[in-house]
């Protein structure tokens, strides 16, 4: 009955301890009940900070809120060991493909496999895929969402390679993306929640490969550091968006030329080869990706680089050298990330990445499901309809 309640403060991402008697919800409810907060309200108010989600197995699972705005929820036992084994086994059987910066099926990792549940009606292992799709869709309040199994190879200490994977927003190459469900298929690092500060994540969790959110403020973070990170992450978002719009402008200029001149124009602008392929409706998705190369150039024209660039910060978090919101891998646990607004605008504070495990800890495995939202409706006058 002395479990701490979350601090309802925005935009912090932590659910941090606070005296129950001073919690606004406890004070309000206990004023009504005319009973001492620590006696009457602890169970009621704590229950108010949690909600329940039911999966395909009808099991009731407590959802922990890691961040209120943007919303990140965590379930410590979303699937069981048998389901995790089946998902990894199916991925191995289907074959793993290499991940690169142009891969749109997954975010991060070294290899991936898309598990299409319609392909395995005669194999009992596919029941795990169908059950995961159903429970994830209910949690994310979406439809669709193929199961994408991703594998990270171990990282050797002293290696010149990064431990951090591709730093990204989940809307990369997905213009209609709204929510993501990320399921850990490996890891033994406990309940997965960062407890704050440099001592908040166990060394075992760092070795097995964290998921890090460098832009989100935590309660142990100084105001100056939180401001520095917000500025860095917002500039990264503006930079990628500016580069995308510039590519669109150059592409449009080339299309306006006679066909006989377009090849020469393309040769003069090889950067157009990086423009993603257009969607069926003619929109061009943005590749919301931030690499070490981005850290090496100013994020805005004429701007000086800020100390501790974004990808370098994510790398430091992966190595346990920097704090922030870090989620430890625990087999069967899952995150639900609300990656975009109702208007499908990506949240710039949700840059994140997965980290490779250290040699000796085996491979890191996850399953990702991406759920789209409905495109905003437009009125007859061309303006977006009010929702």
N, C-alpha and C positions, 0 to 999 in steps of 0.2 A: 504493500500500500504506500510505499514511498518512491515509487517509480517516477523519475523526472518527466515533466511534460515538455513538449517542444516550445521553443520560443517563437511566437508568431510575428516574426520580423522579416521584412522584405528589403532587399532581394537576397538575403542570406540563404545559403543552401543547406545549412546544418539543422538537425533537430537536436538542440542542445539542452542541457539541464537548466532548470530554473526553479526557484522555490515555488511549490504548489500554491501556497497561500497568496502569492503575488500574481498568479496567472490570471489574466482578464476573464477567461471563461469560468475559472473556478470562483472568482470573486462574484461574478454576476449570478451564477447558479446558486452559490452558497448564501448570497444575500436573500434570494428568493426563499431558500429552504430554511434560513435562519439557523444553520448548523455550521460548525467549524469546518473550514475548507479541508483540512487534513483528515477529517473523520468521514465526511459525507461525499465529497466531490471527487476523490482521487479516481475511483473506478469510472464514474460517469464522464469526467473530463478527459481522462486518458482514452476512453473508448471513442470520444469525439474526435481524437486525432488519428484514429485508425478507421479503415473501412474494410469490407470483406469482398473478395472476388471469388466466384465459384467457377471451377474449370469443368472440363468435360466429364471428369470422374465424380462431380458433385461434391468434391471435398471443399471445405471452407478454409480459405487461406487469409491470414492477416496481412494487410498491405502497409508497409512502412513508408512514410513520405520523407524522402531524402532532400527534396527541394520543392518548395511551394510554387515559386515563380522564377524560372520556368519549372514546370511540373516534372519531377522524376520520382517514380515509385519503385519500391523494392519488395520482393516476396522471397523469403529465405528458402522455401521448399516448393517451387512451382512445378517441377517434375521429379520423378524418382530415379534411382540409379538404373533400373532396368530400361526406362525410356531413354536415358542418356546413352546407355550402351547401344541400344538399337539405332539411335540417330547417328552415332559415330560409325557403327558397322555399315549402315546403309551408305554413308558418304564414302567410305573406303571401297565398297562394292561398285558404286556408281562411277568412281574415279574423281580425283581432285584436279582442279585446274589452277594454274598459277595466277596470282593476283598482281595487277599492275595499276598504274594511275588511271588508266582508261577503263578499268573494270567497273561496271555499274551494278553488278549483281550483289556485291558485298562491300562493306567498308572495313578495310584493314585486313590483317592476316597475311600469310604467305600462300595458302592454297584454299580453295573453296569448292563446294559442291552444292548445286541446287537440287533439292529433293522434291520432285513433282509427285504428290501423293496419288495421282491418277494412274501412275505407271506401275504400281505394285499391289494390285488387288489380291494376288495369290500368295503374298509374302506377309507373314504375321508381323514382321518388324514395321511394316508401314502403318500399323495401327498407332504407333507412337507419333508418327508424322501427322496423321489426321487428328489425333487428340490434341497435340500441341497447337495446331492451326486453330482448332475450335476454341481452346482456352485462351490463347493469345488474342484472338479476334474479340472475344467477350471482354477481356481486360482492356484492350485498346479501343473498344467500341468502333471496330472497323470490319471490313470484309477483305477477302483475298489474303495476301500475305503468304507467299511461298516460304518454305523453310530453307534457309541457306546456312549450311554448316561450314564453319571457317576454322582453319588450323594455323597456329603460329609455331614456327620452328624455334628451338632453344637459342638463346643468345649467350655467347661466351664472354665472361668478364675480360676486360682489356681489349675487346674487339673494337675496330674502328666503325663498325656498323651501329645504327641507332637501335635502342630497345623499343622506342615508341614506333607505332605503326603510322599510317597516314592520318594526320590531324585533319578533321573534317567536320562538316555539318551533315546530318543524315539526309538532308534534302539534295545532296550532290547528285546530279544527273537524274533527279526525281522531282520534277516541278510540282507534282500534286501530293507530295509526301506530307503526312500529318503526324503519325506516331510510329515509334519503333518499340519492339519487344526484343530484348537481348537476354538469352538464356545461357548460363554457364554450364558446360558439359564436363568440365574438369575443375580441379581446385579443391582445397581442403582448408581454406583460410577462415572458417568461422562464419559469422552472420553477414559479413561483407560490408558493413557500414563503417565509414571512416569515423573514428572517435575524436578527430581534431588534433592539430599540431603534428610535429614530427614524430611523436611517439604514438600517434593514433592508429597506425597500421603496423601489424606485426611483420618482422623480417620475412617470415614464411610467405606472407601475402605478397610482398614486394618480389620475392623470388619466383612466385608462381605466375606473376603478370597481372598488374592492376588494370582497371579502366579509370582514366583520369580526365577530369573536367577542369582545365586550368583557369577558366574564366569565372567560375562561380565562387562567390564569397563564402567563407566559413567563419564561424564565431570566433575562432582563434586568430583570424587574420586582422592585421592592423588596417586602419582606414586608409592610410597612404598606399599600402600594398594592394588593397581592393580597388582603389581608384586607378592605380597603375595598370592593373590587369584589365579592368573594364576598358580603359583607353586603348590598350594594346589590341584587345579582341575586337572592339568596334572598328578600329582602323583596318584590321585584317579583313573584316567583312566588307568594308567600303572598297578596299583595294581589289579584292576578287571580283566584286560586282562591277567596279569601274573597268577592269581588264576585260570582263565578259562583254560589257556594253560597247567597248571600243572595238572588239572583234566583230560584234554584230554590225557596227557602223561600217567597218572596212568591208565586210562581206556584202552588205547592201550596196556599197559603192561598186564593187566588182560585178554584181548581178545586173547593174544598170548599164554596163558596157555591152557592146555588140559581142556575140559569141566568138568572133575571130580575135578579139582582144583579151578574152578572159583568161586564157592560159598564161599569157605574158603577165597579166595582173597577179595571178596566183604565184607565179615564180618570184615576183617582186615582193610578195607578202606570204612567206611560208608559215607565218604564225596562224594563218587561217586553217591549217591542218589540225590545230588544237581545238577548233570550234566543235562542240558536240553535235551529233546528228540531230536534225529537227524532229520534233514529235509529229504525230499524225495531224495535229491541228495547226502545225506551222510554228509552234513555240520552240525556242532553243533552251534546253536545260542548262543551268549553271553548274560548273564543276567546283563545288565548294570544298576546295582542297588547299591545305597549307603545308608546304614542304620546307626542308632546311634551306632550299634555294630562295624561298620567299623571305626568310630571315635575313638573307644577305643583301637585300636591296631595300631602299626606302619604301615604306608602305604608302606614301603619298608624294606627289611631285614636290621636290624641294624640301621635303621634311627630313630631319635627322632621325637616324635609327634610335629607338629607345633602348635603354640597357635591359638585357635579359629578354630576347625576342621570344615570340610565341612558341615556336617549335622547340627552341632550346628549353623553355620553361616546362613544356610537356615531357621532354626527355628527362629533365631533372626530377620531375614527379615520378616518372617510371622507375628511376633508379633509387627512389627513396630519399632524394636530396632536397626536395621542396614540398611544402604542404599544399593544401587545397582539398577539394572534394575528390576523394579516391575511393573506388569500390573494389574490394578484394574478391577474387574469384572463389566461389563456393559451389561445388557441384550441385546442380538442381535449382539453384537460385536464379532469379530473373529480375531485370530492370524493365520498366516501361517509361519511355522518354517522349514527352510531348514536344516534338521537334519544330513545329510550326504553328502559327496562329490559325484562327478560323478562315482567314483570307489566304492561307497557305504561304505566308511569308516566313522564311526560316528565322529562328531566333539566334541572333548573333552571339549570344552568351553561351551557346551550347557546343562550341568547338570541343571536341573530345577525341580520344584515341585509346586503343588497347595497347598493352605492353607485352613484349615477348618474355617468356619465362627464362630463367637462368639455366644454364646447362646442369643436368642432373635432376631437374624437376619435371622432365618429360615435356611433351607438347602441350600447348594451351588450345582448348577447343571451346567454341561457342556456337550457338545457333541464333540467327538473326531473322526477324520477320518485319517487313516494312508495310505499313498500312497507309493508303492514300485517303485524302479527304475530298469532299465535294468542292469543285471550283466555285468561287463566289458568283452568284447570279448578278446579271446586269439588268437595269431597268430599261425601258424603251428609249429613254433619253441617253443611254450609254453609260450612265453612272452605276456604280455597284449598288445593288439593293441592300437596304439595311436589314441586318439579321437580328 
